[in-house]
Amino acid sequence: MKTILLDTNMLVSCLRFRIDLFGELERLVAGPHELVVPSPVVQELRVLAAGRGRDRGFARAALALLEKRKVRVEEDGPNAGEEPAAKGKGGQSADDWLVEKAKGTNAIVCTNDVGLKKRLASGKVQIITMLHRSHLDFV
């Protein structure tokens, strides 16, 4: 079974541009797959949802959507929920977590973050990104 790791900006961007994230992933990834959201990504969404920025509503909607779709949240340690915002075990950022996990498990990462995509590409990780604000595709 293939694992697809979701990044914060992909969740927010798909809601902003009204892209069916789950439908697009079904279209792109043949065969059985599991969607996973790292706990640092959930923490980032919570910080955005509690803030006053333009992404506040999208972050709230993303959290609700993840819960509705029962997307698995992967905890990264026994105290994951107690760490500072957007940090995981040992102060690890969501991006660091995604890179480490994707390289270790041969997972696909779904992100729009340019810096993260460069880090993942150098590690030969499969990446799904948004194209033309209308659909998703492999990079």
N, CA, C and O atoms as a GROMACS GRO file, in nm:
protein
  556
    1MET      N    1   0.084  -0.118   0.000
    1MET     CA    2   0.000   0.000   0.000
    1MET      C    3   0.089   0.124   0.000
    1MET      O    4   0.184   0.134   0.078
    2LYS      N    5   0.058   0.217  -0.087
    2LYS     CA    6   0.133   0.341  -0.100
    2LYS      C    7   0.085   0.442   0.005
    2LYS      O    8  -0.035   0.452   0.032
    3THR      N    9   0.178   0.515   0.064
    3THR     CA   10   0.146   0.618   0.161
    3THR      C   11   0.162   0.755   0.096
    3THR      O   12   0.262   0.782   0.030
    4ILE      N   13   0.062   0.842   0.116
    4ILE     CA   14   0.068   0.979   0.065
    4ILE      C   15   0.066   1.072   0.186
    4ILE      O   16  -0.028   1.073   0.264
    5LEU      N   17   0.173   1.152   0.199
    5LEU     CA   18   0.186   1.246   0.309
    5LEU      C   19   0.138   1.384   0.263
    5LEU      O   20   0.182   1.433   0.159
    6LEU      N   21   0.048   1.445   0.339
    6LEU     CA   22  -0.009   1.574   0.302
    6LEU      C   23   0.057   1.687   0.380
    6LEU      O   24   0.077   1.677   0.501
    7ASP      N   25   0.091   1.795   0.309
    7ASP     CA   26   0.152   1.913   0.369
    7ASP      C   27   0.046   2.020   0.392
    7ASP      O   28  -0.058   2.022   0.326
    8THR      N   29   0.073   2.109   0.484
    8THR     CA   30  -0.020   2.215   0.521
    8THR      C   31  -0.063   2.298   0.401
    8THR      O   32  -0.182   2.320   0.379
    9ASN      N   33   0.034   2.345   0.324
    9ASN     CA   34  -0.001   2.436   0.214
    9ASN      C   35  -0.083   2.368   0.106
    9ASN      O   36  -0.162   2.434   0.037
   10MET      N   37  -0.068   2.238   0.089
   10MET     CA   38  -0.151   2.167  -0.010
   10MET      C   39  -0.296   2.163   0.036
   10MET      O   40  -0.387   2.185  -0.043
   11LEU      N   41  -0.316   2.134   0.163
   11LEU     CA   42  -0.452   2.130   0.216
   11LEU      C   43  -0.520   2.267   0.204
   11LEU      O   44  -0.635   2.276   0.160
   12VAL      N   45  -0.449   2.372   0.242
   12VAL     CA   46  -0.505   2.507   0.237
   12VAL      C   47  -0.526   2.551   0.092
   12VAL      O   48  -0.630   2.608   0.059
   13SER      N   49  -0.429   2.525   0.006
   13SER     CA   50  -0.438   2.568  -0.135
   13SER      C   51  -0.552   2.499  -0.209
   13SER      O   52  -0.622   2.562  -0.288
   14CYS      N   53  -0.571   2.371  -0.184
   14CYS     CA   54  -0.680   2.299  -0.252
   14CYS      C   55  -0.815   2.357  -0.211
   14CYS      O   56  -0.906   2.366  -0.293
   15LEU      N   57  -0.829   2.394  -0.086
   15LEU     CA   58  -0.955   2.457  -0.043
   15LEU      C   59  -0.969   2.596  -0.105
   15LEU      O   60  -1.078   2.633  -0.150
   16ARG      N   61  -0.862   2.672  -0.106
   16ARG     CA   62  -0.866   2.809  -0.161
   16ARG      C   63  -0.907   2.807  -0.308
   16ARG      O   64  -0.987   2.890  -0.351
   17PHE      N   65  -0.851   2.714  -0.386
   17PHE     CA   66  -0.877   2.711  -0.531
   17PHE      C   67  -0.983   2.608  -0.569
   17PHE      O   68  -1.001   2.577  -0.687
   18ARG      N   69  -1.052   2.556  -0.470
   18ARG     CA   70  -1.165   2.464  -0.491
   18ARG      C   71  -1.127   2.342  -0.575
   18ARG      O   72  -1.195   2.305  -0.670
   19ILE      N   73  -1.017   2.282  -0.536
   19ILE     CA   74  -0.971   2.159  -0.600
   19ILE      C   75  -1.008   2.042  -0.510
   19ILE      O   76  -0.985   2.046  -0.389
   20ASP      N   77  -1.066   1.939  -0.568
   20ASP     CA   78  -1.102   1.819  -0.494
   20ASP      C   79  -0.975   1.738  -0.469
   20ASP      O   80  -0.936   1.655  -0.551
   21LEU      N   81  -0.911   1.762  -0.356
   21LEU     CA   82  -0.785   1.696  -0.322
   21LEU      C   83  -0.798   1.545  -0.326
   21LEU      O   84  -0.715   1.477  -0.386
   22PHE      N   85  -0.901   1.493  -0.264
   22PHE     CA   86  -0.916   1.348  -0.255
   22PHE      C   87  -0.947   1.286  -0.391
   22PHE      O   88  -0.897   1.178  -0.422
   23GLY      N   89  -1.028   1.352  -0.471
   23GLY     CA   90  -1.056   1.304  -0.606
   23GLY      C   91  -0.933   1.306  -0.694
   23GLY      O   92  -0.910   1.213  -0.772
   24GLU      N   93  -0.854   1.411  -0.684
   24GLU     CA   94  -0.732   1.422  -0.763
   24GLU      C   95  -0.631   1.314  -0.723
   24GLU      O   96  -0.563   1.258  -0.809
   25LEU      N   97  -0.620   1.286  -0.595
   25LEU     CA   98  -0.526   1.183  -0.550
   25LEU      C   99  -0.572   1.045  -0.597
   25LEU      O  100  -0.490   0.961  -0.632
   26GLU      N  101  -0.703   1.021  -0.597
   26GLU     CA  102  -0.756   0.895  -0.651
   26GLU      C  103  -0.720   0.881  -0.799
   26GLU      O  104  -0.684   0.773  -0.845
   27ARG      N  105  -0.731   0.992  -0.872
   27ARG     CA  106  -0.700   0.991  -1.015
   27ARG      C  107  -0.551   0.963  -1.039
   27ARG      O  108  -0.517   0.892  -1.133
   28LEU      N  109  -0.465   1.019  -0.957
   28LEU     CA  110  -0.321   1.011  -0.980
   28LEU      C  111  -0.256   0.882  -0.930
   28LEU      O  112  -0.165   0.828  -0.994
   29VAL      N  113  -0.302   0.832  -0.818
   29VAL     CA  114  -0.236   0.718  -0.753
   29VAL      C  115  -0.320   0.593  -0.772
   29VAL      O  116  -0.424   0.575  -0.707
   30ALA      N  117  -0.274   0.507  -0.860
   30ALA     CA  118  -0.346   0.382  -0.887
   30ALA      C  119  -0.321   0.284  -0.773
   30ALA      O  120  -0.213   0.282  -0.714
   31GLY      N  121  -0.420   0.205  -0.745
   31GLY     CA  122  -0.404   0.103  -0.643
   31GLY      C  123  -0.431   0.155  -0.503
   31GLY      O  124  -0.462   0.272  -0.483
   32PRO      N  125  -0.418   0.066  -0.408
   32PRO     CA  126  -0.447   0.103  -0.270
   32PRO      C  127  -0.346   0.204  -0.217
   32PRO      O  128  -0.225   0.192  -0.240
   33HIS      N  129  -0.397   0.303  -0.145
   33HIS     CA  130  -0.309   0.401  -0.083
   33HIS      C  131  -0.374   0.455   0.044
   33HIS      O  132  -0.495   0.447   0.063
   34GLU      N  133  -0.290   0.511   0.129
   34GLU     CA  134  -0.335   0.565   0.255
   34GLU      C  135  -0.289   0.709   0.266
   34GLU      O  136  -0.174   0.740   0.236
   35LEU      N  137  -0.380   0.798   0.308
   35LEU     CA  138  -0.345   0.937   0.329
   35LEU      C  139  -0.303   0.955   0.475
   35LEU      O  140  -0.370   0.907   0.566
   36VAL      N  141  -0.192   1.024   0.494
   36VAL     CA  142  -0.138   1.047   0.628
   36VAL      C  143  -0.105   1.195   0.643
   36VAL      O  144  -0.045   1.256   0.554
   37VAL      N  145  -0.145   1.250   0.756
   37VAL     CA  146  -0.109   1.387   0.789
   37VAL      C  147  -0.020   1.380   0.913
   37VAL      O  148  -0.062   1.328   1.017
   38PRO      N  149   0.101   1.433   0.903
   38PRO     CA  150   0.188   1.433   1.021
   38PRO      C  151   0.135   1.527   1.129
   38PRO      O  152   0.073   1.628   1.098
   39SER      N  153   0.159   1.494   1.254
   39SER     CA  154   0.110   1.578   1.363
   39SER      C  155   0.163   1.722   1.354
   39SER      O  156   0.090   1.813   1.392
   40PRO      N  157   0.287   1.747   1.306
   40PRO     CA  158   0.330   1.886   1.292
   40PRO      C  159   0.246   1.965   1.191
   40PRO      O  160   0.231   2.086   1.205
   41VAL      N  161   0.191   1.898   1.090
   41VAL     CA  162   0.103   1.965   0.993
   41VAL      C  163  -0.028   2.002   1.061
   41VAL      O  164  -0.080   2.112   1.040
   42VAL      N  165  -0.083   1.912   1.140
   42VAL     CA  166  -0.206   1.942   1.214
   42VAL      C  167  -0.181   2.060   1.308
   42VAL      O  168  -0.267   2.147   1.323
   43GLN      N  169  -0.065   2.062   1.371
   43GLN     CA  170  -0.032   2.173   1.461
   43GLN      C  171  -0.022   2.304   1.383
   43GLN      O  172  -0.067   2.408   1.432
   44GLU      N  173   0.036   2.301   1.263
   44GLU     CA  174   0.041   2.422   1.180
   44GLU      C  175  -0.100   2.469   1.145
   44GLU      O  176  -0.129   2.589   1.151
   45LEU      N  177  -0.186   2.376   1.110
   45LEU     CA  178  -0.325   2.412   1.077
   45LEU      C  179  -0.396   2.474   1.197
   45LEU      O  180  -0.472   2.569   1.182
   46ARG      N  181  -0.371   2.420   1.314
   46ARG     CA  182  -0.434   2.475   1.436
   46ARG      C  183  -0.386   2.617   1.462
   46ARG      O  184  -0.465   2.703   1.501
   47VAL      N  185  -0.258   2.642   1.441
   47VAL     CA  186  -0.204   2.778   1.460
   47VAL      C  187  -0.269   2.874   1.360
   47VAL      O  188  -0.310   2.984   1.396
   48LEU      N  189  -0.278   2.832   1.233
   48LEU     CA  190  -0.342   2.915   1.131
   48LEU      C  191  -0.489   2.939   1.163
   48LEU      O  192  -0.540   3.050   1.147
   49ALA      N  193  -0.558   2.835   1.209
   49ALA     CA  194  -0.700   2.846   1.239
   49ALA      C  195  -0.727   2.940   1.357
   49ALA      O  196  -0.832   3.004   1.363
   50ALA      N  197  -0.632   2.949   1.447
   50ALA     CA  198  -0.649   3.035   1.564
   50ALA      C  199  -0.604   3.179   1.538
   50ALA      O  200  -0.634   3.269   1.616
   51GLY      N  201  -0.534   3.200   1.428
   51GLY     CA  202  -0.480   3.332   1.398
   51GLY      C  203  -0.580   3.423   1.330
   51GLY      O  204  -0.700   3.395   1.325
   52ARG      N  205  -0.527   3.532   1.278
   52ARG     CA  206  -0.611   3.632   1.211
   52ARG      C  207  -0.578   3.644   1.062
   52ARG      O  208  -0.631   3.731   0.994
   53GLY      N  209  -0.492   3.559   1.013
   53GLY     CA  210  -0.448   3.570   0.874
   53GLY      C  211  -0.556   3.530   0.774
   53GLY      O  212  -0.664   3.485   0.811
   54ARG      N  213  -0.522   3.547   0.648
   54ARG     CA  214  -0.618   3.517   0.541
   54ARG      C  215  -0.648   3.368   0.528
   54ARG      O  216  -0.749   3.330   0.469
   55ASP      N  217  -0.560   3.285   0.582
   55ASP     CA  218  -0.579   3.140   0.572
   55ASP      C  219  -0.656   3.081   0.689
   55ASP      O  220  -0.672   2.959   0.697
   56ARG      N  221  -0.703   3.165   0.779
   56ARG     CA  222  -0.773   3.117   0.899
   56ARG      C  223  -0.891   3.026   0.865
   56ARG      O  224  -0.901   2.915   0.917
   57GLY      N  225  -0.978   3.071   0.778
   57GLY     CA  226  -1.096   2.992   0.742
   57GLY      C  227  -1.060   2.865   0.667
   57GLY      O  228  -1.122   2.760   0.688
   58PHE      N  229  -0.960   2.874   0.581
   58PHE     CA  230  -0.918   2.755   0.506
   58PHE      C  231  -0.856   2.651   0.600
   58PHE      O  232  -0.876   2.531   0.582
   59ALA      N  233  -0.781   2.698   0.699
   59ALA     CA  234  -0.720   2.606   0.796
   59ALA      C  235  -0.828   2.536   0.878
   59ALA      O  236  -0.819   2.416   0.904
   60ARG      N  237  -0.929   2.612   0.919
   60ARG     CA  238  -1.041   2.550   0.993
   60ARG      C  239  -1.112   2.447   0.907
   60ARG      O  240  -1.145   2.338   0.954
   61ALA      N  241  -1.135   2.481   0.782
   61ALA     CA  242  -1.201   2.388   0.690
   61ALA      C  243  -1.115   2.264   0.667
   61ALA      O  244  -1.167   2.153   0.658
   62ALA      N  245  -0.984   2.282   0.657
   62ALA     CA  246  -0.892   2.168   0.637
   62ALA      C  247  -0.897   2.074   0.757
   62ALA      O  248  -0.902   1.952   0.740
   63LEU      N  249  -0.897   2.130   0.877
   63LEU     CA  250  -0.905   2.045   0.997
   63LEU      C  251  -1.037   1.967   0.999
   63LEU      O  252  -1.039   1.849   1.032
   64ALA      N  253  -1.145   2.034   0.964
   64ALA     CA  254  -1.276   1.967   0.961
   64ALA      C  255  -1.279   1.858   0.854
   64ALA      O  256  -1.334   1.750   0.876
   65LEU      N  257  -1.220   1.886   0.739
   65LEU     CA  258  -1.218   1.790   0.630
   65LEU      C  259  -1.135   1.666   0.667
   65LEU      O  260  -1.175   1.554   0.637
   66LEU      N  261  -1.022   1.687   0.731
   66LEU     CA  262  -0.938   1.575   0.773
   66LEU      C  263  -1.014   1.486   0.871
   66LEU      O  264  -1.004   1.363   0.866
   67GLU      N  265  -1.087   1.548   0.961
   67GLU     CA  266  -1.165   1.472   1.058
   67GLU      C  267  -1.280   1.398   0.989
   67GLU      O  268  -1.305   1.281   1.018
   68LYS      N  269  -1.350   1.466   0.901
   68LYS     CA  270  -1.463   1.406   0.829
   68LYS      C  271  -1.418   1.286   0.746
   68LYS      O  272  -1.486   1.183   0.743
   69ARG      N  273  -1.306   1.300   0.677
   69ARG     CA  274  -1.254   1.194   0.591
   69ARG      C  275  -1.175   1.088   0.668
   69ARG      O  276  -1.129   0.989   0.611
   70LYS      N  277  -1.160   1.110   0.798
   70LYS     CA  278  -1.087   1.017   0.886
   70LYS      C  279  -0.945   0.991   0.836
   70LYS      O  280  -0.899   0.877   0.834
   71VAL      N  281  -0.878   1.097   0.796
   71VAL     CA  282  -0.739   1.086   0.751
   71VAL      C  283  -0.653   1.060   0.874
   71VAL      O  284  -0.666   1.127   0.977
   72ARG      N  285  -0.565   0.963   0.863
   72ARG     CA  286  -0.481   0.925   0.977
   72ARG      C  287  -0.380   1.034   1.007
   72ARG      O  288  -0.309   1.082   0.919
   73VAL      N  289  -0.374   1.072   1.134
   73VAL     CA  290  -0.272   1.166   1.182
   73VAL      C  291  -0.163   1.081   1.246
   73VAL      O  292  -0.188   1.006   1.340
   74GLU      N  293  -0.042   1.095   1.195
   74GLU     CA  294   0.068   1.017   1.248
   74GLU      C  295   0.142   1.098   1.352
   74GLU      O  296   0.203   1.201   1.322
   75GLU      N  297   0.136   1.050   1.473
   75GLU     CA  298   0.208   1.114   1.583
   75GLU      C  299   0.356   1.083   1.567
   75GLU      O  300   0.394   0.976   1.520
   76ASP      N  301   0.438   1.177   1.607
   76ASP     CA  302   0.582   1.157   1.589
   76ASP      C  303   0.654   1.136   1.720
   76ASP      O  304   0.777   1.141   1.723
   77GLY      N  305   0.583   1.113   1.825
   77GLY     CA  306   0.646   1.087   1.954
   77GLY      C  307   0.542   1.092   2.063
   77GLY      O  308   0.430   1.135   2.040
   78PRO      N  309   0.578   1.048   2.184
   78PRO     CA  310   0.480   1.041   2.292
   78PRO      C  311   0.429   1.178   2.335
   78PRO      O  312   0.319   1.188   2.390
   79ASN      N  313   0.506   1.284   2.312
   79ASN     CA  314   0.465   1.418   2.354
   79ASN      C  315   0.433   1.508   2.235
   79ASN      O  316   0.447   1.630   2.244
   80ALA      N  317   0.391   1.450   2.124
   80ALA     CA  318   0.371   1.527   2.002
   80ALA      C  319   0.271   1.639   2.020
   80ALA      O  320   0.291   1.748   1.966
   81GLY      N  321   0.165   1.616   2.094
   81GLY     CA  322   0.064   1.718   2.114
   81GLY      C  323   0.108   1.830   2.206
   81GLY      O  324   0.040   1.933   2.213
   82GLU      N  325   0.219   1.813   2.277
   82GLU     CA  326   0.264   1.912   2.373
   82GLU      C  327   0.376   2.000   2.320
   82GLU      O  328   0.420   2.092   2.389
   83GLU      N  329   0.422   1.973   2.201
   83GLU     CA  330   0.532   2.050   2.144
   83GLU      C  331   0.485   2.188   2.100
   83GLU      O  332   0.365   2.209   2.086
   84PRO      N  333   0.577   2.282   2.078
   84PRO     CA  334   0.539   2.413   2.028
   84PRO      C  335   0.474   2.402   1.891
   84PRO      O  336   0.492   2.302   1.822
   85ALA      N  337   0.400   2.504   1.852
   85ALA     CA  338   0.330   2.505   1.725
   85ALA      C  339   0.423   2.474   1.609
   85ALA      O  340   0.534   2.526   1.602
   86ALA      N  341   0.377   2.389   1.519
   86ALA     CA  342   0.447   2.353   1.396
   86ALA      C  343   0.577   2.279   1.421
   86ALA      O  344   0.662   2.270   1.332
   87LYS      N  345   0.594   2.227   1.539
   87LYS     CA  346   0.713   2.149   1.568
   87LYS      C  347   0.670   2.011   1.616
   87LYS      O  348   0.566   1.995   1.680
   88GLY      N  349   0.752   1.915   1.586
   88GLY     CA  350   0.724   1.779   1.630
   88GLY      C  351   0.829   1.737   1.731
   88GLY      O  352   0.881   1.820   1.806
   89LYS      N  353   0.859   1.610   1.732
   89LYS     CA  354   0.954   1.553   1.826
   89LYS      C  355   1.088   1.624   1.815
   89LYS      O  356   1.143   1.639   1.706
   90GLY      N  357   1.141   1.667   1.926
   90GLY     CA  358   1.272   1.730   1.928
   90GLY      C  359   1.274   1.864   1.856
   90GLY      O  360   1.380   1.908   1.812
   91GLY      N  361   1.159   1.930   1.843
   91GLY     CA  362   1.155   2.059   1.775
   91GLY      C  363   1.162   2.048   1.624
   91GLY      O  364   1.192   2.146   1.557
   92GLN      N  365   1.135   1.931   1.571
   92GLN     CA  366   1.142   1.907   1.427
   92GLN      C  367   1.026   1.977   1.355
   92GLN      O  368   0.911   1.964   1.396
   93SER      N  369   1.057   2.050   1.248
   93SER     CA  370   0.952   2.119   1.172
   93SER      C  371   0.873   2.018   1.089
   93SER      O  372   0.916   1.905   1.067
   94ALA      N  373   0.757   2.063   1.043
   94ALA     CA  374   0.674   1.978   0.958
   94ALA      C  375   0.750   1.938   0.831
   94ALA      O  376   0.743   1.822   0.788
   95ASP      N  377   0.822   2.032   0.772
   95ASP     CA  378   0.899   2.001   0.650
   95ASP      C  379   1.006   1.896   0.678
   95ASP      O  380   1.024   1.803   0.599
   96ASP      N  381   1.078   1.912   0.788
   96ASP     CA  382   1.182   1.813   0.824
   96ASP      C  383   1.120   1.676   0.843
   96ASP      O  384   1.174   1.575   0.800
   97TRP      N  385   1.005   1.673   0.910
   97TRP     CA  386   0.935   1.548   0.935
   97TRP      C  387   0.897   1.483   0.803
   97TRP      O  388   0.917   1.363   0.785
   98LEU      N  389   0.840   1.561   0.711
   98LEU     CA  390   0.798   1.508   0.581
   98LEU      C  391   0.915   1.450   0.502
   98LEU      O  392   0.904   1.342   0.444
   99VAL      N  393   1.026   1.522   0.500
   99VAL     CA  394   1.145   1.474   0.428
   99VAL      C  395   1.196   1.344   0.488
   99VAL      O  396   1.222   1.248   0.416
  100GLU      N  397   1.209   1.342   0.619
  100GLU     CA  398   1.261   1.223   0.687
  100GLU      C  399   1.170   1.102   0.665
  100GLU      O  400   1.216   0.993   0.634
  101LYS      N  401   1.040   1.124   0.682
  101LYS     CA  402   0.944   1.014   0.668
  101LYS      C  403   0.936   0.964   0.523
  101LYS      O  404   0.931   0.843   0.499
  102ALA      N  405   0.934   1.057   0.428
  102ALA     CA  406   0.922   1.017   0.287
  102ALA      C  407   1.044   0.937   0.242
  102ALA      O  408   1.030   0.837   0.172
  103LYS      N  409   1.162   0.980   0.283
  103LYS     CA  410   1.283   0.906   0.245
  103LYS      C  411   1.288   0.769   0.311
  103LYS      O  412   1.333   0.672   0.250
  104GLY      N  413   1.241   0.762   0.434
  104GLY     CA  414   1.246   0.636   0.509
  104GLY      C  415   1.142   0.534   0.468
  104GLY      O  416   1.162   0.414   0.489
  105THR      N  417   1.032   0.579   0.410
  105THR     CA  418   0.922   0.486   0.378
  105THR      C  419   0.884   0.482   0.231
  105THR      O  420   0.792   0.411   0.193
  106ASN      N  421   0.954   0.558   0.148
  106ASN     CA  422   0.924   0.565   0.005
  106ASN      C  423   0.781   0.616  -0.019
  106ASN      O  424   0.712   0.569  -0.109
  107ALA      N  425   0.740   0.712   0.063
  107ALA     CA  426   0.606   0.770   0.052
  107ALA      C  427   0.605   0.881  -0.054
  107ALA      O  428   0.710   0.932  -0.093
  108ILE      N  429   0.486   0.916  -0.099
  108ILE     CA  430   0.465   1.029  -0.190
  108ILE      C  431   0.430   1.150  -0.103
  108ILE      O  432   0.351   1.138  -0.009
  109VAL      N  433   0.488   1.265  -0.133
  109VAL     CA  434   0.456   1.386  -0.058
  109VAL      C  435   0.375   1.479  -0.147
  109VAL      O  436   0.410   1.504  -0.262
  110CYS      N  437   0.267   1.529  -0.091
  110CYS     CA  438   0.176   1.618  -0.162
  110CYS      C  439   0.196   1.759  -0.106
  110CYS      O  440   0.151   1.789   0.005
  111THR      N  441   0.266   1.846  -0.183
  111THR     CA  442   0.300   1.979  -0.133
  111THR      C  443   0.312   2.080  -0.247
  111THR      O  444   0.333   2.043  -0.363
  112ASN      N  445   0.299   2.208  -0.212
  112ASN     CA  446   0.324   2.318  -0.306
  112ASN      C  447   0.448   2.398  -0.266
  112ASN      O  448   0.490   2.487  -0.339
  113ASP      N  449   0.506   2.368  -0.153
  113ASP     CA  450   0.619   2.441  -0.098
  113ASP      C  451   0.743   2.420  -0.185
  113ASP      O  452   0.793   2.308  -0.197
  114VAL      N  453   0.792   2.529  -0.245
  114VAL     CA  454   0.905   2.520  -0.339
  114VAL      C  455   1.031   2.468  -0.270
  114VAL      O  456   1.099   2.380  -0.324
  115GLY      N  457   1.061   2.520  -0.154
  115GLY     CA  458   1.180   2.474  -0.081
  115GLY      C  459   1.172   2.328  -0.044
  115GLY      O  460   1.270   2.254  -0.056
  116LEU      N  461   1.056   2.286   0.001
  116LEU     CA  462   1.037   2.146   0.037
  116LEU      C  463   1.047   2.057  -0.086
  116LEU      O  464   1.106   1.949  -0.079
  117LYS      N  465   0.991   2.101  -0.198
  117LYS     CA  466   1.000   2.022  -0.322
  117LYS      C  467   1.145   2.002  -0.364
  117LYS      O  468   1.182   1.894  -0.410
  118LYS      N  469   1.228   2.105  -0.348
  118LYS     CA  470   1.371   2.091  -0.382
  118LYS      C  471   1.438   1.989  -0.293
  118LYS      O  472   1.514   1.905  -0.340
  119ARG      N  473   1.409   1.996  -0.162
  119ARG     CA  474   1.468   1.900  -0.068
  119ARG      C  475   1.425   1.757  -0.101
  119ARG      O  476   1.505   1.664  -0.096
  120LEU      N  477   1.299   1.741  -0.134
  120LEU     CA  478   1.246   1.608  -0.164
  120LEU      C  479   1.302   1.554  -0.296
  120LEU      O  480   1.336   1.436  -0.306
  121ALA      N  481   1.312   1.641  -0.397
  121ALA     CA  482   1.364   1.599  -0.527
  121ALA      C  483   1.508   1.553  -0.516
  121ALA      O  484   1.548   1.458  -0.584
  122SER      N  485   1.586   1.619  -0.432
  122SER     CA  486   1.725   1.578  -0.417
  122SER      C  487   1.735   1.442  -0.349
  122SER      O  488   1.836   1.373  -0.363
  123GLY      N  489   1.631   1.403  -0.277
  123GLY     CA  490   1.628   1.273  -0.212
  123GLY      C  491   1.551   1.169  -0.292
  123GLY      O  492   1.523   1.060  -0.242
  124LYS      N  493   1.517   1.203  -0.416
  124LYS     CA  494   1.449   1.111  -0.507
  124LYS      C  495   1.313   1.065  -0.452
  124LYS      O  496   1.277   0.947  -0.463
  125VAL      N  497   1.239   1.159  -0.393
  125VAL     CA  498   1.106   1.130  -0.339
  125VAL      C  499   1.002   1.173  -0.442
  125VAL      O  500   1.017   1.277  -0.506
  126GLN      N  501   0.896   1.094  -0.458
  126GLN     CA  502   0.788   1.131  -0.549
  126GLN      C  503   0.710   1.247  -0.488
  126GLN      O  504   0.682   1.249  -0.368
  127ILE      N  505   0.673   1.345  -0.574
  127ILE     CA  506   0.605   1.465  -0.527
  127ILE      C  507   0.481   1.489  -0.613
  127ILE      O  508   0.485   1.478  -0.735
  128ILE      N  509   0.371   1.521  -0.546
  128ILE     CA  510   0.250   1.566  -0.613
  128ILE      C  511   0.233   1.712  -0.578
  128ILE      O  512   0.243   1.750  -0.462
  129THR      N  513   0.207   1.795  -0.679
  129THR     CA  514   0.191   1.938  -0.658
  129THR      C  515   0.073   1.991  -0.738
  129THR      O  516   0.018   1.921  -0.823
  130MET      N  517   0.035   2.114  -0.712
  130MET     CA  518  -0.075   2.178  -0.783
  130MET      C  519  -0.023   2.242  -0.911
  130MET      O  520   0.083   2.306  -0.911
  131LEU      N  521  -0.098   2.226  -1.020
  131LEU     CA  522  -0.063   2.288  -1.147
  131LEU      C  523  -0.176   2.379  -1.192
  131LEU      O  524  -0.293   2.339  -1.190
  132HIS      N  525  -0.143   2.499  -1.231
  132HIS     CA  526  -0.238   2.595  -1.288
  132HIS      C  527  -0.358   2.625  -1.201
  132HIS      O  528  -0.464   2.664  -1.251
  133ARG      N  529  -0.342   2.606  -1.071
  133ARG     CA  530  -0.452   2.630  -0.977
  133ARG      C  531  -0.580   2.556  -1.013
  133ARG      O  532  -0.690   2.598  -0.979
  134SER      N  533  -0.562   2.442  -1.084
  134SER     CA  534  -0.681   2.369  -1.128
  134SER      C  535  -0.676   2.220  -1.103
  134SER      O  536  -0.780   2.156  -1.094
  135HIS      N  537  -0.558   2.163  -1.092
  135HIS     CA  538  -0.547   2.019  -1.073
  135HIS      C  539  -0.411   1.984  -1.010
  135HIS      O  540  -0.324   2.069  -0.997
  136LEU      N  541  -0.397   1.858  -0.973
  136LEU     CA  542  -0.272   1.810  -0.915
  136LEU      C  543  -0.203   1.716  -1.014
  136LEU      O  544  -0.268   1.653  -1.097
  137ASP      N  545  -0.070   1.709  -1.003
  137ASP     CA  546   0.005   1.618  -1.087
  137ASP      C  547   0.139   1.590  -1.023
  137ASP      O  548   0.183   1.663  -0.934
  138PHE      N  549   0.204   1.482  -1.069
  138PHE     CA  550   0.339   1.450  -1.022
  138PHE      C  551   0.437   1.549  -1.083
  138PHE      O  552   0.421   1.595  -1.196
  139VAL      N  553   0.540   1.581  -1.004
  139VAL     CA  554   0.647   1.670  -1.053
  139VAL      C  555   0.749   1.584  -1.123
  139VAL      O  556   0.849   1.634  -1.174
   0.00000   0.00000   0.00000
